[in-house]
Amino acid sequence: MDMLINSAVWLLNAYSVMIFACVIIGWLPEELQRHKFAEILSRIVDPFLAIFRKYIPAMGGFDLTPVIAVALLQLAASGLAGW
């Protein structure tokens, strides 16, 4: 059971890193944003972020949904790790 929980925590942390990578890629020039790796990463991360974007609009040009999404993922990882 510990292996399953550790794997789930690892996956949640890996997904958080992917969200962070998408944010960083968003700051890069547009030709780099269209790179195949960036597109694949975006396809993996955007459906999860879309859930939050329905309820939290961008404020002052800043999209805060990645911060909230990562906080939620880290909260879930902490809960699982403590279980």
C-alpha positions in Angstrom: 0.0 0.0 0.0 2.9 2.4 0.8 4.2 1.9 -2.8 0.8 2.9 -4.2 0.6 6.0 -2.0 4.2 7.0 -2.8 3.5 6.6 -6.5 0.4 8.8 -6.3 2.4 11.4 -4.4 5.2 11.3 -7.0 2.6 11.6 -9.8 1.0 14.6 -8.1 4.4 16.3 -7.7 5.3 15.5 -11.3 2.1 17.1 -12.5 2.9 20.2 -10.5 6.2 20.4 -12.2 4.5 20.1 -15.6 2.2 23.0 -14.7 5.2 25.1 -13.6 7.0 24.2 -16.9 3.9 25.4 -18.9 4.0 28.7 -17.0 7.7 29.2 -17.8 7.1 28.2 -21.5 4.3 30.9 -21.6 7.0 33.5 -20.9 9.2 32.4 -23.8 9.1 33.7 -27.4 6.2 32.4 -29.5 8.2 30.2 -31.8 9.4 28.3 -28.7 5.8 28.0 -27.4 4.9 26.2 -30.6 7.6 23.6 -30.1 6.3 20.0 -30.1 7.3 19.5 -26.4 5.4 22.6 -25.4 2.3 21.5 -27.3 2.3 18.0 -25.7 2.8 19.5 -22.3 0.0 22.0 -22.9 -2.3 19.1 -23.9 -1.6 17.3 -20.7 -1.9 20.3 -18.4 -4.6 22.6 -20.0 -7.6 20.3 -19.2 -6.9 20.5 -15.5 -6.3 24.2 -15.6 -9.5 24.7 -17.6 -11.5 23.6 -14.6 -10.1 26.5 -12.6 -10.3 29.0 -15.4 -14.1 28.6 -15.5 -14.3 30.2 -12.1 -11.2 32.3 -11.7 -10.7 35.0 -14.4 -7.3 36.5 -15.2 -6.6 39.5 -13.0 -4.6 42.3 -14.5 -3.3 40.1 -17.2 -2.1 37.5 -14.8 -3.5 34.0 -14.8 -3.6 32.8 -11.3 -5.1 29.4 -12.0 -1.7 27.6 -12.1 -0.9 28.8 -8.6 -4.3 27.5 -7.3 -3.9 24.2 -9.2 -0.4 23.5 -7.9 -1.6 24.5 -4.4 -4.4 22.0 -4.6 -2.1 19.3 -6.0 0.4 19.9 -3.2 -2.4 19.8 -0.6 -3.5 16.4 -2.0 0.1 15.1 -2.0 0.5 16.2 1.6 -2.7 14.5 2.6 -1.7 11.3 0.9 1.8 11.4 2.4 0.4 11.8 5.8 -2.0 9.0 5.4 
